[in-house]
Structure formats: structure tokens, C-alpha cells
Amino acid sequence: MGWFLVGVLLAAHAPPASAAPAENLLANPGFERDRDRDGIPDGWKRIAHEKLSGRFSLVEDAWEGRRAVCLETEEWNFLRPQYIAQEVKLPPGSAFCALSAQARGRGLFAVAVQFRRAGRPIEEETVDMGFGPQRTAREVKRDFALDLEYLPYEAVFEVPPDADAALVKLGNTAGPLDRFNLWGRCRLDAAFFAAGRLEDLRRRARRTETVLELENQPAAPGLKNIAPCCRIGLDPPALDSGLLADGDIHTTAEFYPGIERGGICAFRFPRPLPVKSIRLHLNGAAASYSIRGDADGDGRFEALLARPQGLEGLSGWKTHFLPGDTYHEVRIQALEGTGLWGFRQTLPYVTEVEIGVPAAAVTEAELGEWSALRREDSPPGGVPAIDVRPSSFTVEPVKGKFRKMVCADLWMWGIDYGPATKKGDWTRERVKESPIFRENANIVRGMGVDTVFIDLTNSSCWDLMPWPSRAGRGAEDNVLAALIAALHDEGLQVVTETLHNISPFETVKWHYPCEETSRYPGMKSFPSILYGGHVRDQWLTLYEEQVQAGADGVCLGSDEFYYRGHFLETLPADDAQRQHYRTTHGREAPEKEGDSLAYRWWVHDTGQGLAGLFAYWNSELKKRHPGLYTCTVFMQPVQRSNLYGDGVPFDRVAAAGGADELGGDYFTPWGLRLLTSANGWRRSTHIFWGWQAASDPPIQLYGKALWMLMYGGGSCNYWRYYQLKESGHSESVKKGYAMVRDLEALGAWDARPPRSIAVLSSRASWDWWQVKSAYGRLESAEDDRGVQAQKGWYVDEWVQDRLLLRNGYPYDGYFLDNPDHLRQLEGYRLLLLPFPYSVSEDAADRVRQAADRGARIILFNARGETDEWGEHRKTPAFHDLVDQGKAVWISDDLLQIGGDSAFLRSVQAQVDAALGEAHPFKMHRYGRPIDATLLIRNEQEKFLFVLNWGDQPAAVDFSVPVPTGDYRILMRDESGWHDAGLGGSPVLSSEALKRFRRMIPARRGEVYFISPREKSAKRLE
């Protein structure tokens, strides 16, 4: 029909004196009247789901008058619309309309209009979110991010010529058929809706700042940039807030995932200072943002300093010149743009910030004392640097244990099939005769690949398995068996996986069987995924058929497996999990989610159901096929949620015996270490993104294979072959797998981290803190439930990634909730417990015993405030250890301070002090992007891994203590073997290994094998 959004007028409500005020067509626009006391303002209606929507209330926190509307949405939940709406008659001849409101809060906000005629929507559309097509009224809307203080939000829409009314809606961004609806709270007041000519509506708007193009104008002379010396806070938090003021426009702080909203960046000064300019380097994502100042230090940013608009797509510097008023803190908040948020993400919009104050207003000493960000020191002189030269050393090939994989669907081998394919059309011989198969088989073998991971995505999308299937629609010909036989003839093993969310045995072709269908009202409910045999047995049949076709291994749960459970409000009376709950706990399942023991039991049962599902598949397949390899590809195991998000409790799956290797896709070493902690050293796998530009450095591919070897992985995989081939990066993978193969020959597979540091993560702490944050009582009504819910994950990542991994500390990982893990703590000098909020008495006793044996304990942000079920203790479990000085409790809120480099340094100093002279490995990278770690075969034979991801050479200092004696170092990089030495000598003393330097070339990975001189000589013979 051609009606569309014309633009956004970020307007104040009072019109300019020269313009006649537009008529507000809304009744009770300030929400002041509620004569029938039903909680809904007169003239308005609430659009919400009867059971699933969040709370709705009238509150006194108003922009004007006495009342405002408060709408709340709940984290992790979908299909929970929440709007306040009113139907309005349109004046005849209306060509355009404007809808606005004053709003503030956390999360996202929408203004929406549904045009109507004769009481019905003018136009409908078909929407299919994966649970069947549905007809719904077409609407136009605009989404915004909410400012924490009241601001006006307005959008202008074209009116269809045949419309006589409009249903106006103000609320969150999730409509009845939207999938995503993350936690938020929105307060609305002073609604306004007008219709008329476009020029009249635009004349009504009074903007707070004229739209300007970006300019590259530096700050005025005489001003000092204090941004690098501020305390920088981000919301959602970031692990690296200093990148916003590091002087590099190409780096920026990444907001912590898990929340969808516009990001906030706050800069706090050492004392109130006059601000003359704020200069931002924008990346084009933000169309508008606000800059506010806190003048009185009360934490409220009452002064609106700037609100630019019309900037979307513009990248570069923008300078705001200000009068010089005095503020304690300034805050920059994204309001609108297409690149500000995505699924569970808040995206960066500014890459550098400069704040100008008069140079005489503050001294360098004052700023230095206040600053929480510290620049890295330059490498000092006097440290001996090793050099390398090509070596004649070679290794004897060994049968590798490290599985070297690549993903490749059937079509990448020249195979096509369909419903018309007849039995016998595809044979081993026909596959092998294909030029495409021959070419790609040669390339794959040349890459050093030993296992092809056949991804059956196309087969799932076509709803036609490439074999005759008893569990779903299958081809008459066993095409898969023909391909596997041909690959076996090439000396390649085969692992198969099926796309999880297009089930071959049900008609729902997206969510099920990864989402319980009862969560979608109006949709047919399918049998329970976790309890009962429907999904379990059908998928086992699919796996069995793949093994019978010749597969050497299968992926359990299939590609990017995830799970979203029931909403208790819509849980069917006969659901199998409800029956299981009744039997297990002797009571009915709770009616609604809440911070209660009953609900925590439900969450635990859900996790146990998932663990049992994978354990059943694994045990049944291995019982029938001894030696079969099994793995998983969970949807990013680090999803910061296991309640109603995408996560799977991989630690419980591991404890139940769910697969040989637990894996996922596209995550960092922290995710890899979590899987390794859960399932055991060398029992994890990972799929890396293989689509790289031809110009990208090879380390982006081969470095990931080294990641797997250095951080405990048992196999490596790349998504996917044709992308590697087309980009030329099959050669990059070849380099990585060749390095792995050589290192295996020297015993790298059996090497492990030194037994000095253990990290004890906690599943119960993550889950029960999330339950408390989502549904319980927080310290303040203004606390952000969405951000708080991520705290356990954030602290764990900070400890493992920012504190340990990025500074080269080797460590072992365990789970505090796993009794088998607790029996392995003897011998560690330091135990780090990131966020031990929920701890059993047995786990607490095991930690106390380790302390009694002399281990140092560091607790982060929690001390065992609840038991393993989330029930509060009168006294925290580790209170005694802290009081006795056997444990250090770092109480600083990492959500607030985790991005500060000075804080990181202070904790690092405590780790070093605890290790003392027994420190097994030290690395100083001087702020460069270096990954390094040490693995040991024994006290004398050690592997030092170093990867320089940066585009500049990097000086890195190392300390590798070894028993007294002389040593030789062999170095392997992408070009081959090298001898390493000092001053031309190939022999290094144990004293020299206590501190040496290596200048790592740009974008280069190097692995050093350190061994006694006499053993090295024998190898070189």
C-alpha cells in the first residue's frame, strides 16, 4: 500500500512559538485518569499475553503530572508483548501522523501504528517465526533504545489514503509474533498522536541539536583530554573498557553479550571538572545518541548536553563544544540505529572518546592517581633475546591422536540427489569417478585432514535424508553410504551430523526438537524433548542409520544444538516433565517462574533431562558399536544463560557421560577451557569459522589449530571446506595441521599444564544467581536485572580469560559442583573460585582441606552465600577461610571494575605472590595481542606456545623454570623447524631460561620444545 516510516523527529512536546500547536488526538495522554481503578488508564488498553507478559503498573515516577505507565518484560522469555494502546479516529484527509511519548528505562522501546478502516486492519501479512504461518495485522513501527532519564521519542508515518483510524501502540519491541524479547523496564508519560500535513508535523518538532555532518575538528587549543584518566563504566559491562580511550580509533570496547539494548559509556572524573568539549569517533552504527552530565554527583544525569541525530552510517570524528559547566561524570548513550543491537548483543557505536577540560583545571599527578587504566610499559633493556635459524631437525611420523577435521556437505563432493533418485543410482565407484570428488579428496588429504565431518544441512532443509530412513523421509538410494565408502578408500574417516532444528520426523521445521512447543501458545504441542522416548528414540534411529551407512562417528544433538524449555504458565497438564517432577519431588510443578526452591528444582530437572538425553544416545551407540567416536556441536556453549536461552549445561552432560568430545562453534579459548574443564583434558572439540578473505593472514586459520592443542582440545574442525578452498586458506589449515602433527610426534598430546593453579567454576552459582536476578529481590529497584543475570558468567570469563589466559598463566579447570572434580584438588598451590555463590557443604569442605594443605584461595565476588540449591545461609560458606586469612575475598564488583587494567594488575600481583618461587611460567606481553601458555611432559620437557595475532612484531619476555642443566630449544612455526639459541649458541642454561625475550614476528605462531641437551642431541641424530 506504500505507507511507510517517513522519519524520526526526536522532539520535545512544546511547539515553537511561531507554530500552531498540533492537536493531540489521544484521550488521557498523560495516563492520569483511572476512574474504574482497574490499573489501566482510562481510554487506553493493555496489549499483552494473558499469562506470559511482564508486569504492568501505574507509577508515580512521571515526567509530568502524577502518573506514568510502567511496562516490564522478562529476560530469557519470548512472545511476551507489552503495549499500552489506544484506537484513534483520523481526521479526513490526513496524509501523515506522528506518534510520540516521553520515556525512560532500560532496554528497548517502540512506537507503532496499525492503520484501520471500518474497525478492521487495512492490511494483513503472513508471518512465520518457525511455528507455522499466522495472519496478523500489518503495522509500522520504530525501535529505540531507552535513555535512563526521560527523553521524547517520536516517529512520523505516512497514512494510507483509505485509513479512517489508527491503533497507536507504545511499548517494548516484541510484538505477538516476534521471537526476541529481552528483559527491560520502560516508563512512559505524555503520549502524543497527531495527524495532518508533513510540514506541519515537522514544524512542531523542537530538536535539541541541529543535525550536523561529521567533522574532523580536533579539540580546541588549551584543552586537556582527560578520557584516558577517567574511571570508565559501560552498561552492559565490558572486559576491556580502556579501549575507548587508548588513542586508537581502530579498537573499541566490546559490550558483554546477553543483553539487547543500546550501549552506555560513562566517564567519571577525579572531582568535578568543567567540560568544554566531548569528541567521539563513531563507527556508523548510531543514528542518534544522548550525552548527559551529572552536576551534583548523585548518580542521576539531569543535564542533557547533546542529542545529535541523523548520523546513521556516518563514520568519523564528531566534536561537541560545550559551555564549560562543571560535572562529576558524563554519560554517552546510544538511542537509535540499525547496528546497535542484535540477538543477545549490544554492539559498539563509538571507537574512541576524548573529553576536553581546561588544561589548568586538573594536574597530571591528580589524573594519574585517579586513573584506573594503565598503559603497558615498554620492554626494558638488558633482557637476553633468543634468535632462531632454520634447522635440519625432522620428526618421525606417528599415528596421531589429535583429530584433524574439515566440514563438507554432500554437494561439495559432487553429489546431488532428490526424490527421483533410485536405488543403486549412487555407488562407491560412481562417486570416485567424479572429477569434483577426485579434486577435493586430493586437496583435503593434502591439508593434512584425517576426518571429514559430513554436515547434512541441505538434507535437513530438503527434508530428505540421503538414505532410506525409518525415522523420517529418506531417499530410496543410500547416497550417504556410497560417499562414506569412497572417502574411506581415500584413507579418510567420516563423522556425520544432522541439522537439529529441521526435524525429519515432525512437521515443525524450525524449533522442535530444540524448543518445547508448549512455549508458543496456539501451536500444536509435540511430545516432551527431555522426558519420554519420542525425541530420544527417533534421533537414536537417525544416528544408528548413519553408523550403518559406514560413519566412524556421529555428532550427538547435531549442528548448533540448543534447548529452550517450557514456560511454566503454558505447561500442558500431561507433559512428561511435569509428571517427572511430581514423582521426583512429591509435589506439583510451580505455576510460574520465580526465585523459589520449587522453581530451582525445575531448572535442575531440565538440566538433568538434557544430560540424560545425551548420555542415553552415547551409551546406546557405543554399546552397539564399540570404538564409535561421538561429539557435540552445541550452539556456542558460552551463551551466559541456561534458563531460557541457547545454552546447554555442558558440565552436566559431561558428568553424565554424554560424548567423547564436547564441542561447539565460534567461541574463544575461554569457551574451549570450559568444555575441557567439564569433559576432561583432550576431550573437547571446536568448529572454527573458515570463511576468510584471501588477503587475511594465515594465522587466523592455523592459529586456531594451535589453540586447540595448547588449551586441551582433542580435535579441530573448520566450517567449511569449500570456503577454505575458494579463499585459498586450505593452505593455512594445512600449515596448522602440519604443525600439530609434528608436535604430536614430540609428545604434545600427553603434555598438560603444570599442576599449580586450579580454577573452580560453578554451574549452580551461574544458574541460581540468574534466577535471583530475573525473579528475586535486588538491592535496588533501579538495578538492571538483565546485566545482573550475567554476573556469574562475566566473573568466570574475567578470571579465566582476562586474568589467566591472556597473561599466559597455565591452569587446570574443574567444576565446583562435580564431586569427582573435588577429589582432584590435591597438589595445587592456588585455587581460584570465580563467583562461588552457590556451594554445597561438601564442596566447601574440600576447599577448606586444600587450604589446610597450604593452597592459597582467592574468591571473586561471592563467598558461598547459598547452598547448592540456592537457599541462603546465615553465614557464607567461606566466611571462616576469609576470617582466618586462608582465603582472599575480592569483593569489588567486577561488573563495575572488571574493565580496569589497574584492577587487573592488582589481582595479577596477588596471583604471583601466591605462587611465589614455585611460579611454573611467566610471560610479559607489554600490552600486545599475544596468546601464550606452557604445557609440560615432565619437569625437563616442555612446550611453549606463543601466538602473535597483531600486525606488528612483539617483544615478549618469558620465564620457564627447569631443573639445573643445559637445554636445547627447537622451534616450530608455519615454515618448519628452527633451532633457537642465545648469542649464537644453541645451548641454554637453566639459569638463562629463567628470563629471556623473543621478538615474535607479526601474525605468527611459534611453538618451542624445551628439552635437556643430551636428549635433544639424540633426537637430532
Secondary structure, 3 states (H helix, E strand, C coil): CCCCEEECCCCCCCCCCCCCCCCCCCCCCCCCCCCCCCCCCCCCEEEECCCCCCCEEEECCCCCCCCEEEEEECCCCCCCCEEEEEEEECCCCCCEEEEEEEEEEECEEEEEEEEEECCEECCEEEECCCCCCEEEECCEEEEEECCCCCEEEEEEEECCCCCCEEEEEEECCCCCCCCCCCCEEEEEEEEEEEEECHHHHHHHCCCCCCCCCCCCCCCCCCEEECHHHCEEEEECCECCHHHHHCCCCCCCCCECCCCCCCCEEEEEEEEEEECCEEEEEEECCCCEEEEEEECCCCCCCCEEEECCCCCCCCEEEEEEECCCCEEEEEEEEEEECCCCEECCEECCCEEEEEEEEEHHHCCHHHHHHHCCCCCCCCCCCCCCEEEEEECCCCCCCCCCCCEEEEECCHHHHCCCCCCCCCCCCCCHHHHHHCHHHHHHHHHHHHCCCCEEEEECHHHHHHCCECCCCCCCCECCCCHHHHHHHHHHHCCCEEEEECECCCCCCCCCCCCCCCECHHHCCCCCCCCCCCCCCHHHHHHHHHHHHHHHCCCCEEEEEEEEECCECCCHHHCCCCCHHHHHHHHHHCCCCCCCCCCCHHHHHHHHHHHHHHHHHHHHHHHHHHHHCCCCEEEEEECCCCCCCCCCCCCCCHHHHHHCCCCCEEEEECCCHHHHHHHHHHHCCCCEEEEEECCCCCCCCCHHHHHHHHHHHHCCCCEEEEECHHHHHHHCCHHHHHHHHHHHHHHHHCCHHHCECCCCEEEEECHHHHHHHHHHHHHCCCCCCCCCHHHHHCHHHHHHHHHHHHHHHHHCCCCEEEECCCHHHHCCCCCCCEEEEECCCECCHHHHHHHHHHHHCCCEEEEECCCCCECCCCCECCCCCCHHHHHCCCEEEECCCHHHHCCCHHHHHHHHHHHHHHHHHHCCCEEECCCCCEEEEEEECCCCCEEEEEEECCCCCEEEEEECCCCCCEEEEEEEECCEEEEEEECCECCEECCHHHCEEEEECCCEEEEEEEEEHHHHHHHHC
